[in-house]
Amino acid sequence: VAILFKEVRKTPLTFNIYYQQLVDPALLDDWTAVEAELKATDDLGNEYKVPYNGGFTEGGARTREDLQWSATIHNIDPQATKLIFHPFATVSTLEGAKVIHFEDIEVEL
């Protein structure tokens, strides 16, 4: 599983993230679903929820789990100078799930 940031956009009220999850087709031999998500903190130690707005699969995707996601953070501390994203993915089957954590991604505000 790979998580790639495609675009980040800051507005006066929100911070929008557009990211992609890419799944090696071999992973789907053992797992039936993949869901990439984000947690975030800022350089002041504040934590933020990163609820995703929805996702879709493009026509040329290698797997049904190669998804494009968008997410929005609200009420970022105005004193913060960067956001640190903590990406993770949950891979699952009907029998259980496993969480995979990835390297942090820092974005300057």
N, C-alpha and C positions, 0 to 999 in steps of 0.2 A: 504494500500500500504506500502511495506517495500522496502528500498533500502540498499543493502548489498555490500560492497567492497569485491571482491574476490581476487584481486591481484593488486598491484601497482609496477611499474617497472621504475626506473630512468635510462636514458642513458645520454651520454654527451650532446645530443641535445634535448631530449624530456622527458616528464614524461607521462607514459601510465597507464591508469586506466581501470581495468576490473571490472564491477559491474553488479549487478543483480537487477531487479525489480520483486517483488513478489506481486501478487494481490489476495486479498480475493475474492473468487468466488461470494460472495453476492454483492460486489461492482458493478459487471457487470450486476446486475438486473436493476440498474439505469443509469449506464454510459456505453458507448460502446467502449471507447478507453482510454488507459493510456500511458503516455509518461514521463519517469523519465529522468531528466537532472541534470547537475551540473554547478554551477558557482564556481569560485575559487579566493581566494586572498592569498597573502603570509603575513608573519609576518612583512613585511616592508610597507604594505598597497597597494602594487601593485595588480591590478585586471587582471585576465586571462580569456580568452575565453576557454571553454572546449567543443569543437565540437566533437560529437560522430562520430565514424568511421562506425558504423553499429551495427546491433543486430540480434539475432536469438532466436527462442524458442526451447528448448530441447524436446525430445520425451516424457519425463515423466512429463511435466509441468502440473500443476493443471488447468491453464486457458490459453487461447490464448495470454494473456497479460503478462504472466510470461516470461520475456525476459532477455537475457544476452546482455550487451552492452560493447563496448570498446570506449575509448575516449583518445585523445592525447593533451597535452599542450606543446606549443613551447615557447622558449625564456624566461625561468624562470630567474629572477634576480639572478646572481651568489652569491649575498650577503644574499639571503633568506635562512633561516634555517628550515622553515616549510611551508607547504601549508595548507590552511583551505578551505575545500570544503563545499559548501552551496547547499545541494541537495533539489530538488523540483520535484513535479510531476504535470502534467496537466491531469486532467480527463475530458473527453468531450463526448458530444452527438452532433447530428446535430443542436440542439437548442442552445447549449452554452457550456462553459467550466468553470472549477474551478481550481485554483492552490493551491496545498498543499505544505507547507514548512516543512522540517524536521530538526532535530538537526544537527549542524555542525559536520564535521569529520576532525580531524587534522592528518596530516601525516608529520613526521619528514623527512627532506631531509638529 
